[in-house]
């Protein structure tokens, strides 16, 4: 069990693979809590299957993976299933410094999310990959499966670049494959992208 406003795993300037998290059974995750938080130019690859259900506690305000000024990826052949509001989040945040006082580099190329596996979003109003001033990709091996109503496969804002070279499957009403807000989404889709409406 994880309480309110909590983080289970925090990665600071970390690089490597996140393995065997499917062996952890998270139940009743609290409001505004995050399971794995990558910060300060980290680059972490999720090399594990993972299912996260919040036990009915505010699924829209909890998150499995958030990368702040960092990169997060789901590896090929891995499946992440969740009823939270967002699958993978990548966002740039100004004004951050390392413990030694050095300013964290804010760069779109250093912030992003990449899906090479399968992301399954089961709740309504869910987003597979959310990007704020970063660069994210649904790779050619990637599948984003939106099960609930009013969901979005990939959502970008604040000059973020997103591209889909894999598959996004929309299974319900009110759903959107790729959505770029304002001046974001300048690379929406490339020649091999597929959006399936079921």
Secondary structure, 3 states (H helix, E strand, C coil): CECCCCEEEEEECCEEEEECHHHCCCCCECCCCEEEEEECCCEEEEECCEEECCCCCCHHHCEEEEEECCEEEECCCCEEEECCCEEEEEECCCCCECCCCCECCCCHHHCEEEECCEEEECCCCCEEEEEECCEEEECCCCEEEECCCCCEEEEEECCCEEEECCEEEECCCCCEEEEECCCCCCCCCCCCCEEEEC
